[in-house]
Amino acid sequence: MSILLKLFLVFSHIGLFNFGGGYAMLSFIQAEVVADRQWMTETEFTDIVAISQMTPGPIGINCATYVGYTAVMNDAEMQVLLADSPHLLQLMGILGSALATFGVLWLPFMVMILVSKLILKYKNSIVQKCIFATLRPAIIGLLASAVLSLMTTANFGDYSQSTLQFVISVIIALVVFVGSKKYHWNPIYSIIGCGVVGLVLYGFIGI
């Protein structure tokens, strides 16, 4: 059951020290669950980010929910322990989702209540203004880190192995970026459109 406790502690840590919202949280989550603890592969994490973006709710919380389930289902100790009880393993996965989600929420909720009172009380304080002046660029850095951490071969393909897949992935990323930035495309339509393109290219044509 150690994976359940670890999920709660890891996501409590992520929730407490996260600044910049859900997208900034992605780099924290990736560092913990992919690089450090290897609870899942880079590809699995990327799929989780995509699903978290598509489903209702904040992306950081959605990501914690999906990561909690996937981490439990991938845990070797849990698989051996519940090898004869696949339904119980799924229930443990759901519990992992709940613990990861609660972990990422409970400390920020309490801190937010405390900080909101302090902000209102000392809103004209020079100390507060200085702190926020330095937090803003730090948050931008965290967001940039989250973007760069997703620019991997798991997402774009390996140029040396499949040049066509890599080129198509880059074109799709650029088209969506320009469309969102310049033409203010609705993200929902972008997601649906890319899903259809992926289904046609990789499902039917077999690229």
DRENMIMI-183118 format. One line per 10 residues: their letters; for each residue z, y, x of C-alpha. Coordinates in nm, 3 decimals, always signed. Each point is the difference from the previous one (the first is absolute). Example, Ala and Ser with C-alpha at 12.3 -4.5 7.8 and 13.67 -1.06 7.14 Angstrom:
<rs>
AS = +0.780 -0.450 +1.230; -0.066 +0.344 +0.137
</rs>
This chain:
<rs>
MSILLKLFLV = +0.000 +0.000 +0.000; -0.002 +0.226 +0.307; -0.342 +0.140 -0.091; +0.145 +0.150 -0.320; +0.279 +0.179 +0.185; -0.242 +0.118 +0.268; -0.235 +0.141 -0.265; +0.280 +0.199 -0.159; +0.126 +0.137 +0.333; -0.346 +0.081 +0.138
FSHIGLFNFG = -0.110 +0.186 -0.311; +0.332 +0.180 -0.026; -0.064 +0.125 +0.352; -0.356 +0.098 -0.086; +0.109 +0.183 -0.315; +0.275 +0.191 +0.177; -0.213 +0.130 +0.286; -0.329 +0.050 -0.182; -0.132 +0.354 -0.021; -0.329 +0.103 -0.155
GGYAMLSFIQ = -0.027 -0.226 -0.300; -0.165 -0.335 -0.059; -0.298 +0.039 +0.232; +0.221 +0.097 +0.292; +0.213 -0.306 -0.080; -0.295 -0.233 +0.062; +0.019 +0.036 +0.378; +0.372 -0.085 -0.011; -0.061 -0.307 -0.215; -0.289 -0.120 +0.213
AEVVADRQWM = +0.202 +0.035 +0.321; +0.289 -0.199 -0.146; -0.172 -0.279 -0.193; -0.320 -0.051 +0.202; +0.063 +0.105 +0.360; +0.372 -0.066 +0.047; +0.093 -0.281 -0.238; -0.344 -0.154 -0.065; +0.079 -0.077 -0.362; -0.370 +0.033 -0.079
TETEFTDIVA = -0.335 +0.060 +0.162; -0.179 +0.333 +0.035; -0.252 -0.116 -0.260; +0.273 -0.090 -0.251; +0.166 +0.338 +0.051; -0.331 +0.180 -0.052; -0.056 -0.189 -0.325; +0.351 +0.098 -0.110; -0.073 +0.367 +0.072; -0.320 -0.022 -0.206
ISQMTPGPIG = +0.181 -0.164 -0.293; +0.286 +0.250 +0.027; -0.252 +0.284 -0.024; -0.167 -0.151 -0.307; +0.309 -0.086 -0.201; +0.210 +0.262 -0.185; +0.296 +0.151 +0.183; +0.073 +0.153 +0.344; -0.190 -0.179 +0.274; +0.304 -0.038 +0.227
INCATYVGYT = +0.210 -0.169 -0.268; -0.290 -0.218 -0.113; -0.058 -0.103 +0.361; +0.366 -0.095 +0.040; -0.022 -0.214 -0.314; -0.306 -0.191 +0.116; +0.124 -0.033 +0.358; +0.329 -0.147 -0.123; -0.179 -0.273 -0.192; -0.252 -0.078 +0.275
AVMNDAEMQV = +0.264 -0.011 +0.273; +0.205 -0.256 -0.190; -0.304 -0.212 -0.082; -0.106 +0.003 +0.368; +0.347 -0.076 +0.138; -0.001 -0.340 +0.170; +0.370 -0.063 -0.062; -0.037 +0.072 -0.370; -0.311 -0.220 -0.024; +0.182 -0.296 +0.157
LLADSPHLLQ = +0.313 +0.054 -0.208; -0.191 +0.017 -0.329; -0.290 -0.230 +0.084; +0.071 -0.214 -0.306; +0.061 +0.296 -0.232; -0.307 +0.229 -0.005; +0.123 +0.175 -0.315; +0.333 +0.079 +0.166; -0.189 +0.131 +0.303; -0.186 +0.240 -0.229
LMGILGSALA = +0.330 +0.110 -0.151; +0.129 +0.069 +0.352; -0.316 +0.202 +0.058; +0.075 +0.208 -0.309; +0.357 +0.047 +0.123; -0.141 +0.113 +0.335; -0.211 +0.256 -0.185; +0.303 +0.128 -0.188; +0.214 +0.026 +0.314; -0.270 +0.179 +0.200
TFGVLWLPFM = -0.063 +0.242 -0.286; +0.369 +0.069 -0.055; +0.053 +0.031 +0.376; -0.263 +0.270 +0.036; +0.141 +0.196 -0.296; +0.379 -0.003 -0.005; +0.086 +0.201 +0.313; -0.271 +0.267 -0.052; +0.119 +0.042 -0.360; +0.354 +0.080 +0.112
VMILVSKLIL = -0.116 +0.218 +0.287; -0.237 +0.186 -0.233; +0.283 +0.089 -0.237; +0.212 +0.127 +0.287; -0.281 +0.188 +0.172; -0.129 +0.163 -0.320; +0.340 +0.161 -0.053; +0.008 +0.123 +0.359; -0.355 +0.136 -0.019; +0.078 +0.200 -0.312
KYKNSIVQKC = +0.324 +0.126 +0.149; -0.143 +0.097 +0.340; -0.362 +0.070 -0.094; +0.002 +0.330 +0.192; +0.170 -0.141 +0.307; -0.182 +0.047 +0.329; +0.110 -0.348 +0.109; -0.166 -0.161 -0.300; -0.322 +0.198 +0.053; -0.013 -0.106 +0.365
IFATLRPAII = +0.053 -0.365 -0.089; -0.280 +0.000 -0.258; -0.230 +0.189 +0.237; +0.019 -0.290 +0.246; -0.005 -0.276 -0.264; -0.338 +0.110 -0.141; -0.207 -0.077 +0.314; +0.202 -0.317 +0.055; -0.098 -0.121 -0.347; -0.365 +0.072 +0.075
GLLASAVLSL = +0.037 -0.207 +0.316; +0.145 -0.289 -0.200; -0.286 +0.017 -0.248; -0.253 +0.002 +0.285; +0.179 -0.299 +0.153; -0.029 -0.190 -0.328; -0.374 +0.071 -0.012; -0.061 -0.104 +0.361; +0.211 -0.316 -0.037; -0.241 -0.119 -0.271
MTTANFGDYS = -0.311 +0.056 +0.214; -0.004 -0.354 +0.138; -0.244 -0.290 +0.018; +0.182 -0.154 -0.296; -0.127 +0.288 -0.214; -0.335 +0.088 +0.158; -0.101 -0.331 +0.153; -0.074 -0.079 +0.363; -0.313 +0.177 +0.130; -0.066 -0.275 +0.254
QSTLQFVISV = +0.016 -0.277 -0.262; -0.157 +0.164 -0.305; -0.180 +0.326 +0.070; -0.128 +0.029 -0.357; +0.346 -0.037 -0.154; +0.143 +0.259 +0.238; -0.279 +0.251 -0.074; +0.034 -0.049 -0.377; +0.377 +0.046 +0.020; -0.036 +0.324 +0.196
IIALVVFVGS = -0.262 +0.131 -0.242; +0.221 -0.078 -0.301; +0.299 +0.173 +0.163; -0.207 +0.310 +0.083; -0.160 +0.018 -0.345; +0.336 -0.021 -0.176; +0.155 +0.252 +0.240; -0.278 +0.256 -0.047; -0.013 -0.061 -0.374; +0.375 +0.048 -0.037
KKYHWNPIYS = +0.021 +0.300 +0.233; -0.312 +0.194 -0.094; -0.086 -0.113 -0.352; +0.351 -0.085 -0.122; -0.086 -0.348 -0.121; +0.249 -0.165 -0.226; +0.186 -0.261 +0.214; -0.013 -0.249 -0.288; -0.379 +0.011 -0.007; -0.012 -0.029 +0.379
IIGCGVVGLV = +0.219 -0.312 -0.008; -0.200 -0.161 -0.281; -0.329 +0.088 +0.168; +0.105 -0.144 +0.334; +0.123 -0.314 -0.173; -0.340 -0.046 -0.166; -0.181 +0.064 +0.330; +0.221 -0.254 +0.175; -0.059 -0.258 -0.273; -0.376 +0.046 +0.022
LYGFIGI = -0.025 +0.008 +0.379; +0.252 -0.267 +0.095; +0.018 -0.206 -0.318; -0.360 -0.031 -0.116; -0.214 +0.098 +0.299; +0.239 -0.159 +0.253; -0.003 +0.267 +0.269
</rs>
